[in-house]
């Protein structure tokens, strides 16, 4: 995880003036948490993976973002690992809890539960989290399920494909109400391509 800051520029200020000025906006970034309910192991390319420790790391990042009072967190995807699709193969146990979909179908989805676990770990942060998705989420859930689970506003394109698309207004939290104006707000737009 990391935090980024953005200073609003003032044409009358020098670069030295910004050293004591709090940033106008701060962002937290999350990527590749890759939680799975399986023992630690390796990726398909041989890199070490700490699947269960990922929950602790996610909670630590959320706590950091909360303490730093970042305006918004952007999750760049892969919060679960593709191995959630077949946890028994990788030494994990399948929870036999069934879930009922909106159409009445019953499913068992380890990936769905793993996302719930990560969202719970991130819940320490009380601000807005804009979620995107990566290939590992798509190995486990459909775009419709991801839209529901991660509040991703998918748009149906003319081609029939669902595309994740955000527009989010970020308010400047460092100004008081009297000073607030539309120039102290910023729009963040994200288009998720896969």
N, C-alpha and C positions, 0 to 999 in steps of 0.2 A: 504494500500500500504506500501511497505517497500523497502529499498535499501540494497543490499549486496555488499561487496567489496571483492576482491581477490588480495592478494599480491603475486608477483612473488618471488620465493625464490632464494636466492643467497647462495651458500654453504659457502662463506666466511663471511657472515653477521651473526650478533647475533640478538636475538629478539628485543633488544633495538634499533638496527639500523632501524627497520621497523617503529618506531613511527613517524619519520619525513619524511618517504618516502611515496609519494602518492600511492594509490592502483593502481595496474596494470590494473585492470578491475573493473567496477562497474555495478551492475545489479539492475534494478527495478523490483519488483514483484507486480502483480495485481491479485486479485482473488475475485470472488463472488460479482461483482458490482451489479448484479441482478436488473437492471433498468426495469421498466414497466410503461406504461402510465396509471397508475391507482392510486387511493388514497392510502396513507400509510395504512398498515394493518399488518397482521401476516402471517407467513409461515404456512404450513399445520401442523407443530408440535407446533405452538403457539409462536414462536419467533417473536419479533417485526421486521417489514420490512419497510424501508423508500424508497419506489420505485422511487419516483421523486427526492428525495434528492441524490440519487445515482449518478445523472448527475453532481451535484456540487462536490461530493466527487471524482469522476473520474477526473474532471477538476483540482481539487486541487492536486491530485496525479501526474497528467501529468505536472503541473507547478513545483512541487517539483523535479521530475525527470529531467526536463529541467534545473532548477537552479543548481542542483547537477551535471549536465553534465554526467549522467550515460551512459555507453556505449551501453546498450541494455535493453529493458524492455520485460519481459515475462508475458503475460496474461495467467493465468492458467485456464481460462474459467468461465462460468456462468456470462457473462457480461449482459445478459438479464435474466428476470425471466420467468419461465414456464407459468405464468399467462398471458403472452402476447398472448398465443394461444386462449384465451377467455376473452378479456378485458371487454366486456359488463357484464359478470357474476360477475366481481370484481369491478364494478362501473366506469369503464373507457369508453371512447367513441371511436368508430371505425372510423378511417380516411378512407374515401371511395376512396382514391387515388389508381388507378390501376397501376400495373407495368407489363410490357411485358417481359417475359422470352426470352432467346435466341431461343427457339423453337417456339416462337410466341404466346404461351399461356399467357393469362392475369390472374393475381392473385392480391389479396389484402392480404398483409402480415404485420401485426402489428409488428411481431418479426423482420422482415427485417428492418422496419423503426426504431425500437428501437435500433438495432445494429448500424444503421447509426447515430443515436443520440449520442450513446456512443463513436463511432469513432470520431465524431465531437468534443466531450468534450476532448478526448485524443489527439487531433491534436495539442495542445499547445506544446507537446513534439515532437521535430524535428528528433529524432533518430529512430532507428529500433525498432518496436514492433513485437515480435513473438507471434502470437495468437494461443492458443489451444482452445478447446471447452469443454463444460460440458453438462450434461444432459439437462439443461434448454434451451440451443441452439437447441439441437436435438428435443425438444418438439415443436419447432417452424419452423425449417428449415431442409431441407435435407442436407446430407453431400456435395452434389454437390453445393448447394446454399452457404453453409458455406465456401467451398473452394474458391468460387468466391468472397464472401463478405469479408472474413478475410485473404485472400491470404495464405490459408493453403495448402501446397503441399501434397495432398492425393496420396497414392500409391495403386493401385489395387493389392490385394493379390491373390494368387492362388485359395483361397476359394471364390473369387468374392467380398470380403469385401473391402471397402475403409478404409485405415488407414492413419492418419495424421503423417507425418514424416518430420522432419527438420534437416538440417545440416547448421549451420551458422557460418561464420568466424568473430570473433570479433578482431578488431585491437586494439593495445595498443595506446591510445590517449595521453599518458603522455610522449612519447618519441618524439624527433625531427626526421626529415626524415633521417639524416645521421646515426642515431643509430638504425633505424628500421631494423629488420630482421624477418625471419619466426619464430624465437624463441620468438618474442614479440607479436605474434598473438596466438589466442586460438580458437579452434572450440567448439561450443556448439551444442550438438546433443540432440534432443528431439523426443521421440516416444510417440504418444498419443494413449493410449489404452482405449477402452470403451466397 
